[in-house]
């Protein structure tokens, strides 16, 4: 295995595993993809190592993030096809696709992940059936993601003591099975693996409901993954 410069954990080789070997939830869509060029793969390898370091200085957390390298590379190739642009990594040029850690602005339309839960049991966590997270909107609250954004996440991260017992993910017209969440602590964070990597493509919609075990609590749960977006989205004034 190769080692990204400055990160002492292994990542997979540059060639992505066959799509059939990567378990994904993406709704009822055909996942056509366009492979990254050799130069784009070099940028991807360099910049995903940067994102691992940006995510945490804890080497265990960096390893946990990079263990999904193949999933992220595959999603980058899907986003390249969907957004019809070249891949520019963390600092894309005009008209290129960039990547960044998933931000609350894109998912919740607000500046942070903190949410207040009043009642135990099933609650809306990200979006709702009536108002899903919608990547086709043009509103400033979400930074105008229409035709510009795809989101990929194989894990959840929690910044508080975990209160989510189960999750139920809905992507487009597809309702996936309810599954238990088993958070494990690493440093001062908690991580939960999902049964499959979630990919919400260009102009897609999704929402997540969660079974919360307590009342009157603040939760800090978030998708741990990447946003692939055109540079114009990433640098727009609506990102504040």
Order of alpha helices (4+ residues) and beta strands (2+ residues): beta-beta-beta-alpha-alpha-alpha-beta-beta-alpha-beta-beta-beta-beta-beta-beta-beta-beta-beta-beta-beta-beta-alpha
